[in-house]
């Protein structure tokens, strides 16, 4: 059966299986997401959704609200304009789903499908088509990628897409300059620059060195061919992309060389991006919860790594999470060793993974989606190469195909079990309560203004105050409770709205109507 699948597309053009895997992966994401709709919970997801709503509204950014201090939240800037701090690529894909299908999650599914197609194309540059077919199947059955990245708004599949394009082009450019490969590499580099800039830059640098080393070993190509078939097309596409990026920065921050991320860090950031840096000067935070987050969860990452023991422990846990994410059992059991049996060609792959891992380890924070640009496509290649080696080893006992089928079958069983668990998961987290309250308020005929009252010690990771791109036009506006005078001024600004008080510390979270004439002082901590 597995042999029939791997040889299914032998007589078709190379792009046919690529399209098939893209459609199957997209459809799988839609089905799972329909049975268990993803609910944003992480700060980053809400910031990406703000970007989606902004782009879907036909704007690059939004004007600063007159009462923006009441709407402050995480990973969002309000001055000089109201926008997400993150690069635009994830928000653009979410906006695509929002515009075409009325649901930003469809943008995640589209990105997953394109990433599957890009990974298949990448594999064709290294292994025969039948093994690329198997790689497409393995990726489609990858529980971490499909049920974590593919069922959330974190954006992990997009840097995987960019990384697969860059790596696939690298495999082809090793054999000489090609215009098509240079154009695709530039496209992938732009995706990375606008999704994971730091890790994407490391990935592009590694792949560039990879190509140059290959050319030096086999004899340098003709200089004119290098310039016309590689440098010129790559530079042309990158120049257009850079101009658009500079324009994007200018629209949001007023400075083409200043990214929204930089503005956010200057206003709110406390922990440094890299371990050798010193913490930033403390800020006069306007809200206790935002202060708690930056002084607590964010700085804890940095403080924990200031001792040798803490550094080793933190990086060990982060590295173990990466391995568990990209190499799910049972494939990892045999495949982590299999490349070494016949793996001389994989030395460059393993070295690239090592460099990217080391680049990630010098940053303060480490998560699997940070490593998506190279780890996702190259780990898939490693798994496919390991399956190939397992088949070669298994031939000694006349069970090569059977061994591969067993491994892939076990992986399929794990995926199905994980998918069932995911679909049947209970929806009782704080984020689901927020969704329920939001849906209830949106169903009412009038617009609403919800004041959120946090008690001291409330978990800063469970944030309720996130708003649409156009706060004034939104059905529900979420605001932080501040002083009586400030809250009264906000209520007068939204004179036609019903006022509510939300207390997320209550069990369950308590929503009550608020009297427009009574704004009492905040309770003592």
N, C-alpha and C positions, 0 to 999 in steps of 0.2 A: 504493500500500500504506500509506504513512504517513498519507495523507488518510483512509483507512478507519479507521486506529487512532485518529486524533484526533477523528473524528466517531462513534466506536463507541458512545459513551454519550449521544449527544445526546437520545435519547428516554427516558432512564432518570432516576429521581430523582438529585439531585446527590450523595447519599451513596453510591450504588452504586459509581461508579468509585473513590471514596475507600476503600471496603472492599476492592475488588479490588486496588488498588495496595498496601494494607497487607498483604493475604494473599500477594501475589506477592513483595513484599520480604522478608517473614518466611520464606517458603518458600525463596527464593534463599539467604538466610543459613543456613538449616538444611542445605541441600544442600551448599554450599561448606564449612560447618563439619563436616559428616559426612565429606566426602572428605579434609579436612585439619583435624583438630580443633585449635582454638586452644590454645596452651600459654602460661600466664602467665609473663612474663619481667621486666616492669618492676615496680619496687617498688610503684607505685600499684595495679597489678592484684591483687597479693597482699593489699593492705589492703582493697580492695573485696570480695575473696573472703572475707576474715575477717568483714566486715559481713554478707555473704550468709549465711554459716554461722551467725552469731549470730542473725539474724532468722529463718532457717529453723528454728532450734531453739526458737523461741518466746520469745526473750529480746531485750531492747534492748541489753544489754551483758553482760559476763562478770566474775565476781569475779577479783580479783588473785590470781595463782598464788603459792603459798608460795615458789617458786624462780623468780620472774619474771625476775630478772636474767640467768638463763641463756637466756631465750627472747626477749630484746630484739631488735627488728628495726626496719626502716624504716617510717615513716608509721603507726606503731602506738603506742598508749599502754598502760601497764600499771597506772598509778596515777592517780586513785583506783579505776579499774576497767580491765579489759582490753578494748580496742576499737580499731577503725579511727579515724584522726583525721579522716576525710573526712565530709562531710554524708551523710545516710542514703539519698537517692534512688537512686543507682546500686546500692547494696547491696540495697535493697528489690526492685528489678527482678531482680537476680541471684537473690535468695531466691525470688522467684516462679517462676523457671525451676527452681530446685533443689527446691522443694516439689512443683510440678506434674509435672515431667518427670524429676526426679532429676539434673538437669544445670544448673548456673547459666548456662551459655552460652545456654540457651533464653531466659533473661531478656534477653540481648542481642538476640536475634532478635525477641522481642516488642517491645522498645523501638525497634528499627529499623523494624518494621512500623507502629507507632503514629506514629513520626516522619514516615514517608512519608505517612500519612493526614493528619497535621497540616499538612505542607507543601502537600499538594494543596488542603486547605481554605483555607490561606493564599492560594494562588494564585488561587482563585476570587474572592477579594476585590479582585483587581487586574486580571485578564485574563479574557477569555471562556473558556468551558469547554473548547473544543477546544485552547486553548493551555495550560490547566491540565492537560489529559490528556497533552500533550507534555511538560510539566514533570514529571509523575509518571514518565513513561518515562525522561526524562533522569536523574532522581534514582536510579531503579532501576539505571541503567547507569553510575553515578558510581563510578569505581574507588576513589578515595580514601575516600569515605564508606562504601561497601559492603564493601571489602576491608581497610580499616584499622580504622575505628571498628566496623564490623559484624562483624569477625572477631577482636576482642580484648576485653579487659575494662577498657579505658581509660575508657569511659563517654561518648564523644563524641556518640553519638546522642541521649542523654537531654537534655542542654542544647539540642540542635537541636530536639527535640520541644517543650520549653518555650518556646524562642524563636519557633518557628513559631506556637504558640498566641497568644503575646503580639502578634506582628506581624500575624497574621490578624485578631485582635480590633481592633488599631489601625486597619487598613484600613477596617473596618466602623464603628468609633466616629467616624471622621472625618466621617461623614455624619449624625451625631447619636447621642445616648445610646441604648443598647439593653441590656436586662437580660442577654440571652443572651451578648452580646459582652463585657460587663463580667465576667460569671461565668467565661467562658473565659479572659479576660485574667488574672484572679486565679489560676485554676488553673495557667496557664503560669508566672506569677510565682512560685508556690510550688514548681513543679518546678525553676525556676532557682535559687531561694533554697536548695534542698536538693541542688543538684548543682554549680553554679558561682556562688557567692554574689556575688563582686565583679563579674565580667563580666555576671551576670544583673541586678544592680542598675543597672549602666550601661545595659544594654539597655532595662530598664523605664523608666528616666529619659528616655532618648532617645524612646521610644515615647509616653510621657506628654506630653512637650513637643510631639511631632508632632501629637497629637490636639488639644492646646490651641491650637496655631498654626492648624490647620485650622478650628477653631471660631471663632477670632478673625477669620479672613479671610472666612468665609461668613456671619458673624452668629452671636452666641452663642445657644445653645439656651435654652429656658425654664429658669430656675434650678430650679424644682421638678422638672422632668423630669431634669435633670442629677443631682440628689440621689437621686431615687427609682429611676431607671433605670441609673445608672452608679455613683455614689459609694457608695450603700448596699449594693448587691449585691457590689461589689468589696471594700468594707471588711469585710463580713460573712464572706466566704470567707477573706480574709486574716487576720482575727482568729482564726478557727478554726485555720488553719494555723500562725499564730504561737504559739498556745497549745500545739499539739502539738510544735512545735520547742522551745519552752521546757521542756516536759516531757522531751523527748529529751535535751536538754543536762543537765537535772537528774539524770536516771537515770545518765548516764555520768560527769559531772564533779562532781555535787553542788551545782552552781550553775546555775540556769536561764539566766543571762546569760553563761555561759562555755562556748564551743564546744569540742569535743574538739580541734579544730585549734589553738586558743589554748593548751590544756594541752600539746600536743605541742611547739609552738614554744618554750614556756617551758622545757621539759625538754631539748629537743635542738636547736632551731633556732639557726643562727648567721648566715646571710645574711638581710638584710632583705627584705621583700616588695616594697618600692618603692625606686627608685634614690636618692631624696633622703634615705632613712633611713640611719642608721649601723648597722654590724653589731652583733649582740647580744653580750653578755658571753660569754666562752668558758665551756664546760661541762667538768666533770670526767667525760668519757665513760668508761664501764666497759669498752668494747670498742674495740680499735684500728680495726676495719673501719668502725664507725659514726663514729669520729673522722675517719678518712680521707675518708669521704663528705662530711661537713659542712665540713671544712677544705679539701677538694679540689674535687670536682665542683660542689658547691653554691656555695661561695664563689668559685670561678673565674668563674661567671656575673657575680657582682657586681664582682669585681676587673677583669674584662675591660672593663667599661663605665665605669670611673672616669676614663678619658682620652677626649678627643673622638674620636680615631681609633678606639679600641676600641668606643666607643658606636655610632658610625656603622656600623662593620663588623658588630657583633653584631645591630643592628636591621635592617640591610640583609639579612643572611642569614635572620633570622627572618621578615621581610616577604616575601622571595622564596619561602620555604617555604610561607607562607600562600597566596600567589597560585598556586603550583604545586599545592597541595592542593585548593583550591576551584575552580580554573579549569583543569581538565586539557585538554590538546590533544586533538583539533584545534578543539574548540568555542571555546576562548579566542582563537585566532588571529583570527577574524573578529568574535567577539562583544564583545571588549573595546572595539572601535571602533564597533560597530553602534549602541549606545545613544545615541551623540552625534549620529547622523543624525536621529533623531526621538525625542529623549529628554528633553524638557522635564519630563515627568511624573516622570522618574527623578532629578531634582535632589535631592529629599528622601531618596531611597534612597541615592544616592551620598554625601550629607552624613552620613547615619546611619552608613554604613560607615566613613567617615573618622573620625568621633567615636569609634567603637568601636576602631578601629585605634590611634588616639592614646592612648586609655585603656589599651590593652594595652601600648603601648610604654613607659609609665612604670613598669611592673612589672619586676622583675628577670628573670623567666623568661617566655619566649614560645613557645607551641606552638599548632598549629592548633586543637586541641580546646578551648583556652582561649577562642577566638573563636566557638565554636559557637553561642552564643545568638542572635547577629544575623548573623554572616557566613554561616552555613550556609543559613538560609532566604532571606536577601536576595541572596546570590550565585546561588541557584537562580532567583530572580525575575529577576535581571540576565541570566542565560543565556536564560531563556524570552523575555524582552523582546528580547534580541538576535536570537534566532531569528525572532521576529515581524518585526523590522526587516529582517533578511536576506531574508525572504520578500517584503517590500514592495519592497526594492531589486531583488530578482531578477525581479520582474514586468516590469521595463523590458525584460528580455531573454526574457520569457515562460518563466522557469525558477525562479520563486519557490519552488514546492513541491519542485522537484527539488533546489534548493540546500539547503533545510532537510533534505530526506531524505538528501542526501549527508553533511551535517554530523552528523546523528544516526546515520547508518549507520557513519561513521568512528568515532564515539564508541563505538558498540556493538562494533566490531571491537577497539578498544583495551581495552574492558572484558573481552571474552572472552579476549583474549590475556593480560591481567593476571590474570584468574581462573585460567587454565590454569597460568600461572607460579606463582601462589600455591599451587594444589593440588599441583603437582609439586615444590614446594620441599623441600629436604632437611631432615630432622629430626635434625641433628647438633649443635645448640647446647647450651650448658650446661643450659638449661632443659629440654631434651628428655632429657638424661642424668638430671636430677633426677626427671623424671616416670617414667623407666624404673626407677630405683632405688626410688622410692616405690611403684610398682605391684608390684615384686618383693617388697618387704617386706610390703605389705598382703596379698599372696597367702599369706603364711606363717601358720601357725596361731596363733603367739604374737604379742604386742604387742612393739614395739621402741622403743628409745631410741637416737637417733643423735647422737653428739658430732661437731660439725663443727670441724675444725682448719684455720684459715686461716694461710697463711704471710704474712710481711710483704710488702706491695706487691701483695697480691691485689686484683683488680678489685672495688671495692665495689658496682658495678652488677649483679654476678652473685651475688646473695644466695641462700643455701640455707636459712637458718633462718626458716621461716614455719610456723605451726601452725594447727590447727583452733580453733574457738571453745572447745571443751571439751578442753583438752590432756590431762587425765587419762584421758578416755574414748577418745581418738583411737588408731587403730591404730599410728601412727608419731608420735613426738614428736622434733622437731629442736631441738638445744640447742647453744649455743656452748661450746667447750672453754674452761674457765677454770683455776682453780688445782686441784691434786690434792684438796685438802680440799673445795672446793666441788663438784667433779665427783663425788667419792665420796658426798657428802651427797645429791646429786641421784640418783645410782644407787641409793642406799638408799631414797629416796622411791619410786622406781619399781622396787621389789624384784622384781616378777614379770616384768619385761621383759628381752628379749635386748639386750645392749649392743653398739653398733657404733661404729667410728671412721671418719669420712668425711674424706678429704683431697682437696678439690676442685682443688688446684693440680696434682695428678698428671694425666698424660695416658694414658688417660682417667681421670676421677675415681676414686679408689681407696676401696673400702668393705671393711673388715675387721672381724671380730669383736673385741670388746674384753673383756679379762679383768676380771671384777668385783672382783677382789682387788688389781689393780695399777693405780694411778693415779700415773704418774710426773710429775715437774715438766714444764712446757711447754718445748719446745725453744727455745733461744736464737734471737733474730731473726738 
